[in-house]
Amino acid sequence: MNNVMLKLFSAVMHRLAVKHQVVALEQTISLFLKFYKKQPDKLFSIIVRFSEDSRWVLRYLSGRELGKFFEEKPVQIMEIWFKLASDDNLYVREGAAKGITYAAGKNVIDVWGLWEKAFSHPSEEVRQTAAMTLLSFIEKHKDEIHILPVIQHAKKDTSPKVKMIMEKYISPLMEQEDELIEPILDYQTTEELPLSSKMIDQVVGQDQAVEIIKIAARQKRSVLLIGEPGTGKSMLGQAISELLPVSKLEDVIVESGGSERNVPKIKTQPAGKAAPYIRKFENEAKSSLVAFRWMMGFVYLAVLFVMFFYYFTKDEPLFLLVGFIVIGLLYFASKKLKTNPAVQIPKILVDHTNSKRAPFIDATGLHAGALLGDIRHDPYQSGGLEAMPHQLVESGAIHQAHQGVLYIDEVSTLSTESQQFLLTAFQEKKLPITGRSLGSSGSMIRTEAVPTDFIMVLAGNVPDVDKIHPALRSRIQGYGYEIYTKTTMEDTPDNRYKLAQFVSQEVRKDRKIPHFTREAVHVVIGRAKEMSPHSKQLTTRFRELGGLIRTAGDIAVQSNAQLVSKKHVEKAMLKIKTLEEQMWMEVDKSRFSTPYSQLGMVQTLLHYKGIIGQVSKISLVVQSSEEVELQAPDWLTIGEQTKLEALLYQKGLFGKYYIQKNGMNQNDESEDDKSSREDLSLGILVASISIKKNIMLVDFAVCGHVDIMGTITGTSYFESKVKTAARQGIKKIIAPLDNAIDDIPKGMEVFWVKTVDEVEEIIVHQFGKIEAHL
């Protein structure tokens, strides 16, 4: 019975293979394997016997299924694989390659140990089969085996079969591997710095995000990027497209729906094959048109001959009139026929003829038609002048991004309807194109489903998260990654070198400014420290740093300098003030004048909106009282007021205090300004001590938060605040120990404190002496 079934299965599989009925063949193979599933020894002997069969489909099946038995009889199976790898039939060799890669997934060390010699085998067919397996070994096992020497050897292979596989599949994949670039730490100008050509290596300060992006590209996962502007979100999105293989790209064609005119058909072709496919139809149409013209020319001549023959023989002008009428009718009939040719030429929707990398489509801000595709309006809808429906179809960004990356920044600006269609395209990996404009002639046209198998990269700021469609975000959470791009990175030598590389990148991208000297780079790094809200860290908001670099470069160009020097960057820092900073200075220039001091007044260092350093003057007047009470405007919250009253009571600083301050926009409720209001609490406390101790604070400022226990905690943008104080001529600062840094402006003295008691001690010992001297 078993032999009868085996012969039946073998005959059916052979017949289906000859007729190229792939689906039915795979179903039969699956049924065959299921039939012998409970007899593994029997199945193994059958598969070994298939390797000797004259029918290629059985030899293919043998090579493919032997991988399941490799661990039991590795040497015997590898001998069979080598024999099948040298087979004349390409399908048989592919079957062997599939079996080898399957076995490698279970035990790559043993498989590689026996198969590695195939790459230098005398047989061209065996080396081609080995090259087929390289793709799987590189993608899945490159860290487990020594594959690089084999790849280098295979690249030198002279066989056309091997060269085709290496050039089309392996070389592009290897170009995606990380480049090992030796850093030049003793550089003198940024021109000396080596840079990677890959976008992923140009992302600075987002190491964790880079690792996730590499995984997302390898596994085709979608990503949600949330973070502050200028932190590298778009670069991370573009980097994914660089890491994707170009071998899977497809051209998409739309053609006439035949009897169903309003349902155009969709076809896909391998990348670059759409144009030749269209040319066949164009040639047929051209041939048909030439034949039609010859035929009509013959008909015109025949009519003219008959017309003039009867006119001259019968001497009757009526024949001339009838002839001209017939010619006119034939002319209009031919125009009608030409507008409806027998051959309907298809249209290319997506063309990858010259694509050298997977598509990256930035769909930020696109309306529904541009994002999802649309049908153009046809003003000529009758009379033989109307366009065929398939010629009106226009692909959307989701279709252009097929097998690539669809990037959408500010995703919250998309309408709910567009987000729902986007979710459908993402889930189903296909979406028909239909007319989206009311009143358009294309509103009734709907194509077959167009492929939309893309990696979706959504980007936005933190407030945008709540505006993303819940189902869309859930899809990313379940099948992708959410990444928050950091606003700072550690101030380490490695990150400083990366910043220098960033300067070099910006110079080379701009192409209009000279390179920077090492000293100029150090000034840029100093600015990066100022822009960071945390001490001992550097900002990763590189868009703003890029503005500084280009401005410094422009100044150098204007002065005919060959390199951008330190002085050019320093001048640029004075020129690139933001609109808010310019308006701030214009409203009250006295805010930036040299401050004066008096009893009960203290200068507090603040930072407005994270961009403007300023000195806010806090003035206190006190009335005698056995209790502690603060009379302050709305800028002092109830929580801060209660905390300060408790601290003043604890320190024995009784009285009714009236508080006034200048500086800082009181109506702005941004997070940075809330932090600045917390900074004011230490200033109020110090002003109270100044009054009670009768000590005037000269050329002095404070910064930091104070909590209800009297502990001084760190403040944000400390380095920027220190430089603001230096520009204001302030010589002494009380600052939190948490913000302690070594880079203090020359001529300035900073007292690092941890508690309110330490603050009071410094005021008494440092400024009390000055008051006594005065």
PyMOL commands that set and color helices and strands:
alter all, ss='L'
color gray80, all
select helices_A, chain A and resi 2-18+22-35+40-50+56-69+74-85+90-120+124-141+148-155+160-175+190-192+199-202+207-219+233-243+274-314+318-339+368-372+389-392+397-400+411-413+416-428+441-444+462-467+470-479+493-510+518-531+542-558+566-575+579-587+589-592+638-650+671-692+718-727+737-739+756-773
alter helices_A, ss='H'
color red, helices_A
select strands_A, chain A and resi 222-227+250-255+265-270+347-350+360-362+374-375+393-394+405-408+430-431+450-451+455-460+480-485+488-490+537-539+601-608+612-623+628-631+655-661+700-702+705-706+712-713+732-736+749-753
alter strands_A, ss='S'
color yellow, strands_A
deselect
rebuild
show_as cartoon
